[in-house]
Amino acid sequence: MHGIQKNIRTLNLNTQSEEMYRQIEKLYPICRSITGDGVRKTLDILQEGIPLTKHEVETGTKVFDWKVPLEWNIRDAYLIDPDGEKIVDFKESNLHVLSYSSPIHRTVSLDELKQHLFSLPDHPDWIPYRTSYYSENWGFCIRHNQFEKLSEGDYEVFIDSSLEQGHLTYGEYVVEGQTDLEVLISTHICHPSLCNDNLSGNVVSAKLAEILTGLPLRYTYRFLFIPGTIGSITWLALNEPIASRIRHGLVAVCLGDAGRFTYKKSRQGNAEIDQVVAHVLKQSGYPFRIIDFFPFGYDERQYCSPGFNLPVGCLMRTPHGEFPEYHTSADNLDFVSPENLALSLSMYLQVVDVLESNSRFLNTNPKCEPKLGKRGLYGNIGGNYDSHTFQLAILWVLNQSDGENTLLDIARKSGLGFDLIKAAAAALSKTDLLKSGDNPG
């Protein structure tokens, strides 16, 4: 417990922020999808900070109502206009190709080509990101300015891709705690050159895992780096016994932009993780909002499906679809910043600190207030807190420590910060007035 808090206070967030941003710079050029070598290259880079394990699940493996799809890889793609000019080039931007496009090399008319083109009229200079994972198709994503300039004639279409028997690849890293009860941190790794959605989630999760490694932890922390939807379905299908040990969880997405923090609750709605994140956000002093669970979005909808109903929420900044850069080429290195990544990491660390410290205590002298002065607690200043506020926290802890209320419950009821309540409980625990509480679970 103390190791976590000390680590947060001594952490150089400037250094961490620069390291996370540099990692995004390395990951940004890679063409990723729900399968393929791009995922493996991504995991290789993340392995530079944490020794995560790569898992390979064969094509065709049945995972609940789904099957692991064919593996997709792409080497090159381009579009040549009637004048012989290459007007779209995969090597210029991997967003140019509809993800999971079938291989093709032939000449098509403009009318046929337009059925396979995607653009953004409202943002004519941006390239959209589009996919066709589960229906065979091919296509190009282009700037709308380009689309409007296309002339009649024949176009050479070339996509050098493959859809073959292979594997779905995901990464997993476990930080062992004192118990086998788990906290899940899950992030998706299937998007190509998109920084906020979701390279930001990848690097914040990896850095959090790196920081927690070697610390004295109550919980075991499981970090998943998975392709969206099919990845979480596959993991759950293959790991049901492990899933039953998850007591708290967060899906880490969209953590590099400058928007306010947003927390999407778990399906349970009032799980401990929901209460912890709400308290951390309220005490942070930064703008935030909390929204109820809904059954679409990211992988929280799989973890929260009724057959599992795990206490997994989603802590992000601006939610998907609520920033115009979402799923476009404008979600680039300029859209995220080291400072925003650092603040997001700090929020996750504070959530971990509360989860690790949130115990129940029992007042061993519950009949009327005990005499604090003879125990050195009256007028004693705790840490950086003023005497009156610290005294108030002590009284709250004594009054509410009936074996039922957690420290978080007391912080919420009193309106005082969790750190203050925790410090008061620590001071009382050194006397004969407070008995140590429970194990996590």
N, C-alpha and C positions, 0 to 999 in steps of 0.2 A: 504493500500500500504506500509506504513512505517513499519507496524507490521510484514509483510512477510520478508522484508529485515533484520530487526533487529533480527528476529527469526533465519534466516539463519546464521547470523554472530555470534550469541551467542550459537548456537547449538554445543554440544559436540559430534562430529561425531564418536569419539572413543567409547563413550558409546553407541551410536545408532548402530554402526557396531557390537558390541558384542551382543547386544540384538537381532539384526536381525539374526546373526549366530546361537545363542542359539535357536531361534525359528525354524530355519531350522533343527537343530538337533532333535527337538521334532517332527517335521513334517515328517522327512525322513523315518522312519520305516513304515508309514501308506501305505496300498495298496489302491490307488485311481483309479477311472475310471470315465467315463462320468456320471455315476449314482452310488448310493449305499452309504453304511454306511461310507466308507472311505472319501467321500466328506464331509459328516456331521461331522466326527471327525476333519477333517481339518479346517472346518469353526468354530468349537468349540474352537480350539486353537487360531485361528486368532481373535476370539471374546475376548480373554484375553486383547487385546490392544485397540480394537475399538468395539463399540456396534452394529455390523452389524446385519442386518435382514436376516434370512434364509427363502427363498421362496421354496415351493414344487409345482411342476407342474406335474399333473397326466400323467401316461403312456397313450399313445394314443392321447394326445392333439395335434390337428393339428396346426402346426406353419409354415405358408407359404407352401412350397412344401414338408415339412417333417412332421414326427410325433415323439413325444417324445417316445423313445424306452422303452422296458422292463427294469426294474431295475435289475442290476447285483450285486451280493454279493458272496464272496468266503470265505470259512473257512479254507480249507486245500487242499493240493495237493502234490502228490509225484509220483515218477517213480521207480520201483523196477526191477532190472536186473535179468537174468536167474539164477544167483547164490543167489538170495534173498537179495541182497544188495540195500539199498535205495540210488540211485545215483543222484536223483534230489529231492529237498525238498523246497516247497513253504515257509516254516518257515525260511529257510536260506536266501532266497531272493525272494521277491514278483515278481521280474522280470521274474522268472522262468516259470510263467504261461502266456500263450497267453491271453491278456486281453479280457474279455467277453467270455471266454471258456465255452462251455456247460458242464453240469455235466456228468461224465463218471466214471465207475469202471468196467474194464474188462481186459482180457488178449489179447495182440496183438503180432503179429510177428514183427521182426525187420524191414522187408520191409514196413509193414503198419505204424509202428511207425515213420519211417523216413519221411513219408509224413506229419507228424505233429510236426517235430522238426525244430528249427531255431537256427542257429549259425553264427559266424563271422569268416570265414577263415583268414581274414587279421588281426584279433585281437583275437587269439585263447584263451586268458585268460579272455575275457570279455563276459558278458551275454547280448544279445540284448534285446530291448524292442519292442514287436510287439503287434498288436491289431487286433480284428476281430469284430468290433462293429455291423455291419449291415449285416453280413452273418454268419449263424450258423456254428460253427467250434469248435474244441478244439486243444490244442497244448502246447508244452513246449519250452522254450528258454533255451539253454544250452551253456556252453563253448565249443568251437570247439575242444579243446583238449579232452574233454569227448566224443564228437561225434565220433571222430576217433577211440576211444577205444571200442566202442560198439561191442559186439559179437553176433553171431547168437543165436536165441532162442526166448523164449517167455518173454514178459515184462508185469508186472502189472501196469496198468495205473489207477490213481485215482485223480479225481478232484471233490472236494466237493463244488460245486457252485450252484447258483440258478439264474434263469432268470424268473422273475415274474412281475405281475402287481405291480406298485409302483409309484415312482416319480423321476423326475429330480430335483436336489437340487442346488440352487446357492445362493450366498451371495451378499448383497447390503448394501452400507453405503453412506449416503448423508451428506455432510457438507454444511450447508446453507450459502449463500452469500447475498449481498444486492439486487441482482436481481435473477430472475429464469432462466437466461441464464446459460448454463452449460458447464463445462469441464468434459469430461469423461476419467477416468482411468480404463482400463480393463485388467484383467490378468486371465489366465486359471489355473484351479485347478484339472485337470483330470489325471495328470501323477503320477505314483507311486513313487518309490524311485529314483527320478532324481532331482538333486539339482539345476543345472543351468537352465534346462528346466523342471519344471519351478517354483521350490520353491523360487528361487531368486526373480522372479517377484511378487510372493505372499507377501513375507516379505517386499520388498521395497514399494509396494503399500500400505500395511497395515501401515507401519511406516510413509509414507507420509500422509496418512489420519489422523493418530494420531497427527502429528505435526500441520496440518492445522486446526484441531478442535479447535474452540474458537478464531481463529484469525479473524481480520476484513478483509473480502474478498468481492470483487466486484462480482465475479462469484460464482455460486453454483457448488460444486464438487461432482460428482457421481462416486463411486468406485464399480466396478463389479468384483466378484470372481466367475467365471463361468467355466463349462466344455467347452473345445474347440469345435468350430464350432456349435454343436447343442445348446450350451448354449447361444451364441450370437444371433443365429437365433431365439431361443425361447424368449429371452429378447426383441428383436426388434419386434417380432410378437405381443407380449403382451403389448408393451409400445410405440407404434408409436407416440402418442401425446407428450410423454416425449422426444423421439428421435429428434423431430423437434426443441427442445430447445438447442440441443448440438451445441456449437459454436467452440469448440476445443476438441481434444481427442488424447490420446496416448494408445497404447497397450504395456504393460510392460512385457517383456520376456528377458530371457538370460542375467541377470544383475549381475551375480556373478563371471564370469570368468575374466581372465586377458587380454582379447583381446581389441582391440581398439573399441571405440564407433561407432555404425552404426545407421544411421537414414534412415528408409524407408518412403518416402513421402506418403502423402495421395493421393487418386486418383485425387483430384483437382490439385495437383502438386505445387501450389503456394499459398495455404491457409495461414492464419496468423500463424497457428501452425507450418507449414513447415518453414516459415521465422524465427520464434522465435527459434526453435530447431537449425536451421543452424547457427544462430548468436551466440547462447550459446556455441555450439561446437567450432566455430571458435575462440571465445574469451577465451575458457578454457585452451588452451595451450597443450591439450592432443591430441594424434592421433585420427583421426576420418575419416569416409567417409559417403557420402550421396548418396543414391540410389533411383531410381525412383520406383513408385508403380508398382507392378505386382500382378495379381489376384490369387495368391496362397501364402501360408504361415500360418499366424495366423489369429486371429479374425478381423484384420483390413480389410480383404477381404469381410467380411459380412457388417461391418459398411460402407465400401466404395462401396458396390454394387450399381448399377446405380439407383435403386429405392429409395435409401437413400442418397448416395453420401455425406456422412458426412465427415467433415475435420478431419479425424483420421489417424495419422501416427503410426509408430512403432519405439520406441527408445529402443535399445538393445546394447549389446556389440557384441560378435561374433554371426552372424546369424545362424539359424538352418541349420544343414547339413554341416557347414563349419568348425566344430571342430570334430575331430575323436571320441570324447567321446559322441557325440550326440546320444541319444536314446540307451545308453548302460550302463552297471553297472559301467563304469568308470566315469560317471557323478555323482560323489559321494561327500562326505563331504570334501574330499581333493582337489576337483576340483574348489571349490568356496572358497572365503576368506572374512573375515570381512572387510578388507581394500577395496576390489573391490565393495562390497555391499555399503560401505559408499560413495565411489566416485559416484556410480550410483545414490544413493539417493540425493547427492549434485547436480547432473545434473538435476534431476527432480525438485528439489526445485528452482533452478535457472530458469528453464522454467516457473514454476508457478509465480515466481517473475516478470518476463518480461510480462507474460500474464496479471497479476494484474495491472501493472504499465503502460502498453502501451496505452497511451491516445493521443488525438490530442489537440493542443493548438493554440491560435490565437495571433499573435503579434499585440498589440494595438497601436503601433507606427511604422507602416510599411514603412513610407517614409524616406529613408536613415537610417543609424545607429543612435540609440539614444545615448545620452551622459551617459555612464555607471558610470563615476566617481562620479557624484553627487548623484547617487543612491547606492554608496558603492560597486559597482560591478567591478570597474576597479582595477586590481591587487589584488583583494580579492581571497584568496585561499579557495577552497571548499573541505572540508573533507581531504582526504589523497592525493589529486591531487596537482600537482605543478601549479603555478600561470598561466604559459603560456598555458598549456593544458586545464585548466579550462576556461580560457578566450576564447580559441578557441571553446570549447563546447558551451559557451554562445552565441557566434556569429553564430554558426551553428543553434542553437535552434531558435534564433531570425529570421534568414534568412529563415528557412524552416517552421516556424509555421504559415501556411496560412490557417489552418483549415482542410487541406487535409492530410498532412503528419503526421504519428504517430511518437512517440519517437523512435520506432524501425526503421522506415523509415530513420529518421535522423541519427541514429547510423550507419546504413548500408551505407548511402551515405557518411558520414564523415569518416568512418573507425574507429571511436571512440567507446569505450565500452558503453554498454547500461547504466550501473550504472553511468558513467560520464555524459551522456546526461540527464539522469533522475535527477541527482544532479543539473545540470545547470538549468533545467526547474523548479526545486523546488526553487532555488535561485531567478530566474526571477519572479516566481509566487508571491513572497513576495513584489514585486514592482508593479508599475502601467504599466509594459511593456508586461505582458503576462496574457491572460485570460484563465481560466480553460477550459478544453476540453470537450470531449463527454462521453457518457455512453458506456459500452461494447456492442458489438453486431455487 
